[in-house]
Amino acid sequence: MDPAERFGALVQRQLEAYNARDAEAFAACFSADVRCQRHPDEAPFLVGRGALRDFYARERFVHAGLHARLLHRIDLGARVLDHEWVEGLPGGPREVVAIYQQGADGLIGRVWFIAPA
């Protein structure tokens, strides 16, 4: 299996952990120094695996109906773009694009979230 296939498999694994609402398995897919940004903001809203795990455990995984359905995936090797439909969050369902970039350690090192305005 080439490295691009492994990274795509890792992105899939984090999506499955998200849908299982498993904060530990989810966080294990990310680099220790992961940075998460909401487009077009330049500053990250989350920095570090611990902050990511705590945020998702507190703000996302507490919702029993949480589920992200993958609509389309573009695998560009060290970058993977997922177009998702997310249900079960306050405010109703949302469409989102997540861009995952592989870190030097092979885990997810950076994520950009793009949502409709």
NUDRENPA-372683 format. One record per residue: residue number from 1; residue in three letters; y, x, z of N, C-alpha, C in turn. Coordinates in steps of 0.2 Angstrom, whole numbers. Example, Ala and Ser with C-alpha at 12.3 -4.5 7.8 and 13.67 -1.06 7.14 Angstrom:
NODE;num;residuo;n_c2;n_c1;n_c3;ca_c2;ca_c1;ca_c3;c_c2;c_c1;c_c3
NODE;1;ALA;-28;66;39;-22;62;39;-16;66;39
NODE;2;SER;-11;64;35;-5;68;36;0;64;39
//
This chain:
NODE;num;residuo;n_c2;n_c1;n_c3;ca_c2;ca_c1;ca_c3;c_c2;c_c1;c_c3
NODE;1;MET;-6;4;0;0;0;0;6;4;0
NODE;2;ASP;11;3;-4;17;7;-5;22;5;1
NODE;3;PRO;27;9;2;32;8;8;35;1;7
NODE;4;ALA;37;-1;0;41;-7;-1;36;-13;1
NODE;5;GLU;30;-13;-1;25;-18;1;25;-19;9
NODE;6;ARG;25;-13;12;25;-13;20;31;-16;23
NODE;7;PHE;37;-14;20;43;-17;23;43;-25;21
NODE;8;GLY;41;-27;15;41;-34;14;36;-38;19
NODE;9;ALA;31;-34;21;26;-37;25;29;-38;32
NODE;10;LEU;33;-33;34;37;-33;41;42;-39;41
NODE;11;VAL;45;-40;35;50;-45;35;46;-52;36
NODE;12;GLN;41;-52;33;37;-58;34;34;-59;41
NODE;13;ARG;32;-54;44;30;-54;51;35;-56;56
NODE;14;GLN;42;-54;54;47;-56;59;48;-64;58
NODE;15;LEU;48;-66;52;49;-73;50;43;-77;54
NODE;16;GLU;37;-75;54;32;-79;57;33;-78;65
NODE;17;ALA;35;-73;68;37;-72;75;43;-77;77
NODE;18;TYR;48;-78;72;53;-82;73;51;-89;74
NODE;19;ASN;46;-91;69;44;-98;69;39;-99;75
NODE;20;ALA;36;-94;77;32;-95;83;36;-95;90
NODE;21;ARG;43;-93;89;47;-93;95;45;-87;100
NODE;22;ASP;42;-82;97;40;-76;101;45;-70;101
NODE;23;ALA;49;-70;106;54;-65;106;52;-58;106
NODE;24;GLU;46;-57;109;44;-50;110;41;-48;103
NODE;25;ALA;37;-52;100;35;-50;93;40;-50;88
NODE;26;PHE;45;-54;88;51;-54;84;55;-48;85
NODE;27;ALA;57;-46;91;61;-40;92;57;-34;90
NODE;28;ALA;50;-34;90;47;-28;89;47;-26;81
NODE;29;CYS;50;-30;77;50;-29;70;57;-25;68
NODE;30;PHE;61;-24;73;68;-22;72;69;-15;76
NODE;31;SER;73;-11;73;75;-4;75;78;-5;82
NODE;32;ALA;77;0;86;81;0;93;88;0;92
NODE;33;ASP;91;2;87;98;2;86;100;-3;80
NODE;34;VAL;96;-9;79;98;-14;74;105;-16;74
NODE;35;ARG;108;-18;69;115;-21;68;114;-27;64
NODE;36;CYS;116;-33;67;116;-39;64;124;-42;63
NODE;37;GLN;125;-43;56;132;-46;54;131;-52;51
NODE;38;ARG;137;-56;52;138;-62;48;143;-61;43
NODE;39;HIS;141;-62;37;145;-61;31;151;-66;31
NODE;40;PRO;157;-64;30;160;-58;28;162;-53;34
NODE;41;ASP;161;-55;40;163;-51;46;161;-44;45
NODE;42;GLU;165;-39;46;163;-32;46;160;-29;52
NODE;43;ALA;162;-32;58;159;-30;64;153;-34;66
NODE;44;PRO;148;-31;68;141;-34;70;142;-39;76
NODE;45;PHE;138;-44;76;138;-48;82;133;-47;87
NODE;46;LEU;128;-43;84;122;-40;89;121;-33;87
NODE;47;VAL;120;-29;92;119;-22;91;113;-20;96
NODE;48;GLY;107;-18;94;102;-16;98;96;-21;98
NODE;49;ARG;90;-18;99;84;-23;99;85;-27;105
NODE;50;GLY;87;-24;111;87;-28;117;92;-34;117
NODE;51;ALA;98;-33;114;103;-38;113;100;-43;108
NODE;52;LEU;97;-41;103;94;-46;98;88;-50;101
NODE;53;ARG;84;-47;105;78;-51;109;81;-56;113
NODE;54;ASP;86;-54;117;89;-58;122;93;-64;119
NODE;55;PHE;97;-63;114;100;-68;110;96;-73;107
NODE;56;TYR;90;-71;104;86;-76;101;82;-79;106
NODE;57;ALA;80;-76;112;76;-80;117;81;-85;120
NODE;58;ARG;87;-84;121;92;-88;124;95;-93;120
NODE;59;GLU;96;-92;114;100;-96;109;96;-99;104
NODE;60;ARG;90;-97;102;86;-99;97;79;-102;99
NODE;61;PHE;76;-98;102;69;-99;104;68;-105;109
NODE;62;VAL;73;-107;112;73;-113;117;72;-119;113
NODE;63;HIS;73;-120;107;73;-126;103;66;-127;100
NODE;64;ALA;62;-132;103;55;-134;101;54;-135;94
NODE;65;GLY;59;-138;91;59;-140;83;61;-134;79
NODE;66;LEU;62;-128;81;65;-123;77;60;-121;72
NODE;67;HIS;62;-120;66;58;-118;60;62;-116;54
NODE;68;ALA;60;-110;52;64;-107;46;59;-108;40
NODE;69;ARG;60;-111;35;56;-112;29;59;-107;24
NODE;70;LEU;55;-103;21;57;-98;16;57;-102;9
NODE;71;LEU;63;-102;6;64;-105;0;63;-100;-6
NODE;72;HIS;65;-94;-5;64;-89;-10;65;-82;-7
NODE;73;ARG;61;-77;-9;62;-70;-7;63;-66;-13
NODE;74;ILE;67;-61;-12;68;-56;-17;67;-49;-13
NODE;75;ASP;62;-46;-16;60;-39;-13;62;-34;-17
NODE;76;LEU;67;-30;-14;70;-24;-18;68;-17;-15
NODE;77;GLY;62;-17;-12;60;-11;-9;62;-10;-2
NODE;78;ALA;67;-6;0;70;-5;6;75;-11;8
NODE;79;ARG;76;-16;4;80;-22;5;76;-28;3
NODE;80;VAL;76;-33;8;73;-39;6;78;-45;7
NODE;81;LEU;79;-49;3;83;-55;3;79;-61;4
NODE;82;ASP;80;-65;9;77;-71;11;82;-77;10
NODE;83;HIS;80;-82;6;84;-88;6;80;-93;10
NODE;84;GLU;83;-96;16;79;-100;21;83;-107;22
NODE;85;TRP;79;-111;24;81;-118;27;79;-118;34
NODE;86;VAL;84;-118;39;82;-118;46;83;-125;49
NODE;87;GLU;78;-127;52;79;-134;56;78;-133;63
NODE;88;GLY;80;-138;67;79;-137;74;84;-134;78
NODE;89;LEU;90;-133;75;96;-130;79;101;-135;80
NODE;90;PRO;105;-135;86;110;-139;87;115;-140;81
NODE;91;GLY;117;-145;79;121;-146;73;118;-147;67
NODE;92;GLY;111;-148;67;107;-150;61;105;-144;57
NODE;93;PRO;101;-145;52;98;-140;48;103;-136;44
NODE;94;ARG;102;-130;42;106;-125;39;102;-121;34
NODE;95;GLU;106;-120;29;104;-115;23;107;-108;25
NODE;96;VAL;103;-103;24;105;-96;26;102;-91;21
NODE;97;VAL;105;-86;20;102;-80;16;103;-75;21
NODE;98;ALA;97;-71;22;97;-65;26;95;-59;22
NODE;99;ILE;99;-54;23;97;-48;19;95;-43;24
NODE;100;TYR;89;-41;24;86;-36;28;86;-29;25
NODE;101;GLN;88;-24;29;88;-17;26;84;-13;31
NODE;102;GLN;79;-9;28;75;-5;31;78;1;35
NODE;103;GLY;77;2;41;80;8;45;76;14;43
NODE;104;ALA;78;20;46;75;26;45;68;26;48
NODE;105;ASP;67;22;53;60;22;57;55;17;53
NODE;106;GLY;57;14;48;53;9;44;54;2;46
NODE;107;LEU;57;1;52;58;-6;54;64;-9;51
NODE;108;ILE;66;-15;53;72;-18;51;78;-15;54
NODE;109;GLY;82;-12;51;88;-8;54;95;-12;53
NODE;110;ARG;95;-16;49;102;-20;48;100;-27;45
NODE;111;VAL;104;-32;47;103;-38;44;110;-41;43
NODE;112;TRP;111;-44;37;117;-48;35;115;-55;35
NODE;113;PHE;119;-60;38;117;-67;37;123;-70;33
NODE;114;ILE;121;-74;28;126;-77;24;125;-85;24
NODE;115;ALA;130;-89;26;129;-96;26;134;-99;22
NODE;116;PRO;133;-105;19;138;-109;16;144;-109;20
NODE;117;ALA;150;-109;17;157;-110;20;158;-117;23
//
